[in-house]
Amino acid sequence: MDPESKTLDSGKKVTKFTLATNESFKNADGQKVEETTWHNIVAWNGLADIAGKYLKKGHQVAIEGRIVYRTYEDKNKVTKNITEIVANDLLMLKTSKEKA
């Protein structure tokens, strides 16, 4: 899914998107195993503008940021735990499929 951007009532801009990281290794039986982990990324203000304007699903990006853990109650009073990476910097990486 492409990044989702919005401007809050306070005037701050936020863009949220998910990032997949892939790892491959051989298990004890010698078989190749591939694992994908999904990360929730949040970018604010100027970085939010860049991410919202230039990132699309499938684009490669390097993210630097900090991990934030949040807890909230949903409308049914169920406690939800959220782990996000708040981006401090991002580097858009070009793939061979993308045009220069």
Protein Blocks (a to p, Z undefined) as FASTA:
>chain_A
ZZdddddfkopacdddddddddddddfkopacddddddddddehjlmmmmmmmpcghiac
dddddddddddddfkopacdddddddfbdcddddfkbcZZ
